[in-house]
Amino acid sequence: MGKIKIFRWRAVGPLLLVLILLGVLYWIFSDQIAETTTEEASTELLGTQVEVGSLTINERDASVRMENLEVADPFDRNRNLLEAALVTVDIEPVPLLEKKLVVSRIRLQDLTFGSARRRPAAAAPPDGFAAKTLETIRSWPLDVQASLQNLLPIDTIRSIILDPGSLATVQAATRLAGQVDSARTAFQAGVAGLALAPVLDTAASVARRLAAANPLTLGLDGTRRAVSDVKRALDSLAAARRRLEQLQAGAARGVTNLERGLGQVDAATQLDYATARGLLKVPSFSAPQVSRALFGQVSIDRLQQAAYWAELVKRYLPPGLLPRERPGPFRVRRAGTTFDFPRMKEYPKFWIERGDANFVLGSGGASEARYSVRITDLTSAPAILGRPTRVSAERTARDAGPRRVNIDAVIDHTGPNPRDSLQASVTGLRLPGFDLGPLPFRVDPGFGNSRLLVQLAGDSILARWTLQSDRVEWSRHDRASAIPPPVETLLWRVLSGVPALSISAQLTGTIRQPHIEVSSNIGPAIERRLRAVAGEEVAKAEARARAMVDSVVAIHVTPIKRRVSALKDSVDTQLQAGQSRLDQEKQRLDELLRRLSGGLIGVALPGRVEVAG
Amino acid sequence: MLTLLIKFIQSLVKSLHSEGTPGQVALGVALGACLGLTPLMTLHNLLIFAAIVLLNVSFAGGMLGWALFTPIGFLLDPISDSIGRALLDAPSLRSVWTEWYNIPVVPLTEFNNSVVLGSIILWAFLSVPIFFLARFGIARYRATIGARVSQLRIYKAVKASKVYNLYRLFRPD
């Protein structure tokens, strides 16, 4: 039995060959891989597309050189947040053995801001933290448009047109129409119940039969019968008259009720006028609301950017030394979760000891000046360093002058309660113009001052943005707006006459539930003008609302009034005609009775005969 | 897919008929299982690969173990993730991980990733039964149908190919 060999020495050669091959592959592709990895990681980290023109790793100096670095603006994909012509990164080699990136110095040369992109930036991975933060901030529940809607002129009451039945007048008229029908039916039934025609016919018949009768020829007995017939006819007439009078009284009550109903309809109309006035959208003209409506959007745009970067800082620079979780590296298999275990007196996972950048602002001439930016101790584990991250930017000493940009930021996550503050100010420089919300107006502040202050303590945020300019230029463009032309013209008249602009916006609360207040010197000016115009508009609108109610009332109430009047006339006519016929027949019978009784008026005749005198 | 299948068959044939002992082939399979069960592009797998090449174990067995356990590794990923997460999250082990995390080179192994750590632990436990099962299976194969298979044309074709010559560099002594 031979000795068992543990090592296969002849495989060393091929293994070395494989390792050499791997080395060659690294030499060929390392720059490309590092460039792609840098772009992908930065894009996910910042939530916006990061592109590197070329990347070269210099192993001998442990440095990386990047050319044409472009970072797209997460809020405007057609613009670059910044561009750097050259970026040099000096790396500490030893921490790389612990998979830690310690940058002793990073230099960004020839920075430019806000340049237009050749093509729109690609969207960041939607499931990344930055993209989610951006989505949260973009969906802030701050509806500045709503306050602008309140500037709309007084609206008429469309609901009246849509549902006339909602008017009290129409409801009262409908009820009255029912009463009119009932009253007419009851009256017709009463008229039918009078049975005047048979009574009158009988009376006329008696009168005709005895017209030529003579007591002398009739004899005592004949005369007595004739008198008795006349008396019965008179009794029937008297009974019919009583029925007629009862019907008359009932009809009078019915007419009174209908007239009361008409009064209720008139009262309901007054009520409807009041309701219609209440439905008018009377505008609100407080100065803060006007400022919010006009400058709310631009203020939010500025403050959203500050809040976005503050949130990323909070995420990537966590306080304390507890283990931290992050998604594992992308691979075909499950990525898993990667844990970091920071420890005091060790290198943090990521650390930029010092970064320098320079840029030029102004377009030649006196306004052109060089600026330098310095950042120190930017790290993923501030507690290890025990020093806050500081960022500062200022005009270089040799270019000192009245026009300047200053940035001073302190990111202190060394303790358990993170505290961040940023102060940025621009003095005497040309400020970018902006549109006034949905209005077709634009303001160009020209040379002015702007200041941004952001303070973060835990989840609370306080951000303030101010803008001041003494010589602003207002311009109108052709874009259609939702504001009616008279109001738009009014706003333009006020705005175009204001030479100076001062805006102050303040954001408080938390990133998820912020509250914004905006004030400006424009608000009170517009408020005064709008209030004057509003008085006239309110009066016009009230007249329109009254006319609207009247038009509806005319359709529904006038026919009812006509029917009530017609019924009343009909009742009067019919009752008067009946009464007249009864009186006429009674008169004829009275004369006949007087003649038959031979003038013995008041003499008791056989039976019960009463002669009306 | 077809290429993978052919390679798998090649590995299977070579390892079963290699000149190594069943123990050498089984050890190769057990080491190769690490390549399949754990995420491939990691530092520890470079060491495992070097071990398969340099140690006197069956290289074909290693390739067979890799091919055989890669799909199993994918299937076991959720379990590996859970194991690794439980270990990395355990307060009692935090000092160990923190120590390792701050030792040069060790973090390059990605031990602090839940899937990597969990799958290594899983492989460490499974490697022993894998070794014994493989050794038993290869011995049985050679005692029963191995001789007949070695007479097949296809086997001879594979054995005569240039690939086989390259393989001979790594065959066990």
Interface residues (C-beta under 8 A of the other chain):
Chain A: I4 K5 I6 F7 R8 R10 A11 V12 P14 L15 V94 L97 E98 K99 K100 P323 G328 P329 R331 R333 R334 A335 G336 T337 T338 F339 D340 F341 P342 R343 E346 Y347
Chain B: P39 M41 A50 V53 L54 L55 N56 F59 G73 F74 D77 P78 S80 D81 G84 R85 L88 D89 R94 W97 T98 W100 Y101 N102 I103 P104 V105 V106 P107 L108 E110 N112 N113 S114 V115 V116 G118 L169 F170 P172 D173
